[in-house]
Amino acid sequence: MNKYLLASLVILTIFLSSSCRKSKEKKIVGDWTFVPMNSISDPANEQVWTFDASNKIKIEVKYTDTTYYYSGTYEVLSKFMKGNYVDIRGVYIYWNGLYKIKELKSDVMVLNRVEKNADSENPDVEGGAFLWKEFVKK
C-alpha cells in the first residue's frame, strides 16, 4: 500500500510542477513595460520587454533621441522545491542571466536575477548577479 501511495505522490508532484511551469510560460508571453525603481538606475525613457511564444525575447529601449533593440532567447524553468525561473540568454551582458520569478500575474511581473550567464562575447562574467526588475503588462 505504501508503495502505491509513494508512487502516486511522486507522479502528482511531477504533474503539478510541470503544469506550474506551463502556466508561467503562458503568462509571461506578451509585452512588458519595465518600471524603474529610480531615475538614476536607468536613464531610458521606456523599456519594453517582449516575450513571444517561441521562446524569443526582444527588448526595446527608448531614449529621448534614439531607440535601441536587443534580442535573444528565454526559457521558463521549474526547479523542484525552489520555484520558477526564467533563463535569458544572448540579449545583452547586462540583462542575461537566470531570474527567479518572484511574482507573475496577468498584469504584473517581478524578476530577481540570481545568476549571470556568460556568452561567447563575454565569457568572463564578473560582478554580482543581483538585478531586480519590475514590469507591468502593456
Secondary structure, 3 states (H helix, E strand, C coil): CHHHHHHHHHHHHHHHHHHHHHHHHHHHCEEEEECCCCCCCCCCCEEEEEECCCCEEEEEEECCCCEEEEEEEEEEEEECCCEEEEEEECCCCCCCEEEEEEEECCCEEEEEEEECCCCCCCCCCCCCCCEEEEEEEC
